[in-house]
Amino acid sequence: MVMRQELIQRVKMEAEYIIRNKTTIRLAARRFKVSKSTLHLDVTKRLFYIDRTLYKKVRRIPIKQSP
C-alpha cells in the first residue's frame, strides 16, 4: 500500500493521541480536523499497514461513546 508521508504522519499522530488521552473517535477527529469516518479508517485500516505495534495498542483501548 503506497501512502504519502503526510498521511502516514497524521495516522501515527492520531493513534498516539488516542492512546495517550484514551479519547473518543469523535473528540480525536475534532482535534485533528478530520471526519469521524476518516479517523476511524485511519486507526482501523491504515494504521495496520503503517505500524502494527501502534495498531495493537489502539485496538486495546475500548471505544467510548461521546455523551
Backbone as CSV, one residue per row, in Angstrom:
resi,resn,N_x,N_y,N_z,CA_x,CA_y,CA_z,C_x,C_y,C_z
1,MET,0.846,-1.176,0.000,0.000,0.000,0.000,0.897,1.247,0.000
2,VAL,0.716,2.100,-0.981,1.512,3.306,-1.107,0.758,4.472,-0.476
3,MET,1.419,5.172,0.459,0.797,6.310,1.139,1.756,7.479,1.169
4,ARG,1.188,8.645,1.094,2.015,9.850,1.199,2.543,9.979,2.619
5,GLN,3.694,10.597,2.738,4.354,10.765,4.039,3.488,11.564,5.010
6,GLU,2.771,12.585,4.503,1.907,13.408,5.376,0.794,12.564,5.984
7,LEU,0.243,11.657,5.172,-0.828,10.784,5.646,-0.302,9.840,6.723
8,ILE,0.847,9.267,6.488,1.453,8.349,7.458,1.699,9.068,8.782
9,GLN,2.228,10.273,8.697,2.493,11.053,9.912,1.197,11.364,10.659
10,ARG,0.143,11.758,9.931,-1.137,12.077,10.566,-1.731,10.854,11.267
11,VAL,-1.683,9.703,10.593,-2.240,8.474,11.164,-1.529,8.122,12.464
12,LYS,-0.208,8.229,12.481,0.552,7.926,13.701,0.230,8.922,14.814
13,MET,0.105,10.191,14.457,-0.221,11.210,15.466,-1.614,10.968,16.052
14,GLU,-2.572,10.599,15.212,-3.926,10.301,15.689,-3.903,9.127,16.667
15,ALA,-3.190,8.077,16.294,-3.116,6.887,17.144,-2.459,7.208,18.484
16,GLU,-1.361,7.941,18.445,-0.675,8.301,19.687,-1.569,9.181,20.575
17,TYR,-2.322,10.075,19.959,-3.237,10.939,20.705,-4.324,10.104,21.389
18,ILE,-4.901,9.164,20.665,-5.947,8.301,21.234,-5.389,7.466,22.380
19,ILE,-4.208,6.912,22.214,-3.590,6.092,23.265,-3.282,6.938,24.500
20,ARG,-2.664,8.084,24.277,-2.243,8.944,25.391,-3.433,9.486,26.176
21,ASN,-4.493,9.895,25.470,-5.632,10.540,26.124,-6.831,9.625,26.347
22,LYS,-6.768,8.403,25.801,-7.884,7.459,25.899,-9.195,8.169,25.550
23,THR,-9.185,8.814,24.416,-10.298,9.654,23.997,-11.220,8.940,23.015
24,THR,-12.334,9.566,22.704,-13.285,9.010,21.747,-12.848,9.349,20.328
25,ILE,-13.382,8.603,19.379,-13.128,8.871,17.966,-13.602,10.285,17.624
26,ARG,-14.762,10.656,18.127,-15.334,11.971,17.830,-14.413,13.107,18.295
27,LEU,-13.930,13.012,19.515,-13.061,14.074,20.032,-11.707,14.100,19.319
28,ALA,-11.185,12.938,19.003,-9.916,12.891,18.278,-10.091,13.460,16.863
29,ALA,-11.208,13.153,16.224,-11.482,13.689,14.885,-11.566,15.210,14.929
30,ARG,-12.228,15.725,15.932,-12.329,17.176,16.084,-10.944,17.786,16.288
31,ARG,-10.113,17.148,17.079,-8.767,17.653,17.373,-7.912,17.726,16.109
32,PHE,-8.057,16.725,15.214,-7.243,16.669,14.002,-7.955,17.248,12.779
33,LYS,-9.172,17.766,13.001,-9.939,18.415,11.929,-10.181,17.482,10.738
34,VAL,-10.584,16.262,11.064,-10.986,15.293,10.041,-12.337,14.726,10.458
35,SER,-13.027,14.073,9.540,-14.318,13.480,9.882,-14.118,12.241,10.760
36,LYS,-15.190,11.850,11.442,-15.127,10.641,12.270,-14.826,9.420,11.394
37,SER,-15.404,9.401,10.206,-15.175,8.281,9.284,-13.713,8.191,8.874
38,THR,-13.109,9.333,8.590,-11.704,9.360,8.197,-10.819,8.870,9.335
39,LEU,-11.069,9.373,10.533,-10.244,8.971,11.667,-10.414,7.476,11.946
40,HIS,-11.624,6.994,11.857,-11.876,5.572,12.082,-11.123,4.736,11.046
41,LEU,-11.172,5.144,9.789,-10.434,4.446,8.731,-8.929,4.490,9.008
42,ASP,-8.454,5.640,9.451,-7.026,5.793,9.747,-6.560,4.806,10.812
43,VAL,-7.292,4.709,11.922,-6.802,3.886,13.037,-7.225,2.420,12.960
44,THR,-8.161,2.079,12.060,-8.538,0.673,11.948,-7.964,-0.011,10.719
45,LYS,-7.762,0.719,9.639,-7.250,0.102,8.401,-5.832,0.564,8.071
46,ARG,-5.654,1.860,7.936,-4.350,2.377,7.502,-3.253,2.100,8.517
47,LEU,-3.554,2.276,9.804,-2.545,2.073,10.846,-2.014,0.644,10.832
48,PHE,-2.852,-0.319,10.482,-2.446,-1.720,10.408,-1.250,-1.884,9.474
49,TYR,-1.244,-1.179,8.350,-0.158,-1.286,7.372,1.035,-0.397,7.709
50,ILE,0.808,0.633,8.512,1.858,1.596,8.832,2.681,1.157,10.034
51,ASP,1.994,0.765,11.125,2.692,0.451,12.377,1.853,-0.547,13.178
52,ARG,2.192,-1.806,13.071,1.386,-2.853,13.718,1.412,-2.752,15.244
53,THR,2.526,-2.335,15.812,2.622,-2.209,17.265,1.668,-1.135,17.767
54,LEU,1.670,-0.006,17.107,0.769,1.086,17.464,-0.681,0.661,17.238
55,TYR,-0.920,-0.056,16.158,-2.253,-0.569,15.849,-2.787,-1.437,16.993
56,LYS,-1.947,-2.333,17.488,-2.367,-3.222,18.575,-2.673,-2.444,19.849
57,LYS,-1.910,-1.388,20.120,-2.154,-0.560,21.301,-3.487,0.171,21.189
58,VAL,-3.782,0.698,20.011,-5.056,1.401,19.805,-6.215,0.427,19.952
59,ARG,-6.072,-0.767,19.425,-7.158,-1.752,19.473,-7.469,-2.202,20.903
60,ARG,-6.509,-2.075,21.812,-6.741,-2.462,23.208,-7.591,-1.447,23.962
61,ILE,-7.687,-0.235,23.440,-8.462,0.806,24.120,-9.924,0.628,23.763
62,PRO,-10.801,0.530,24.766,-12.217,0.379,24.466,-12.760,1.616,23.763
63,ILE,-13.640,1.390,22.806,-14.241,2.519,22.092,-15.293,3.133,23.007
64,LYS,-15.076,4.423,23.319,-16.019,5.122,24.189,-16.979,5.926,23.341
65,GLN,-18.211,6.010,23.804,-19.211,6.826,23.145,-19.193,8.227,23.727
66,SER,-19.329,9.220,22.872,-19.398,10.600,23.363,-20.742,10.821,24.022
67,PRO,-20.773,11.689,25.057,-22.056,11.950,25.729,-23.028,12.688,24.847
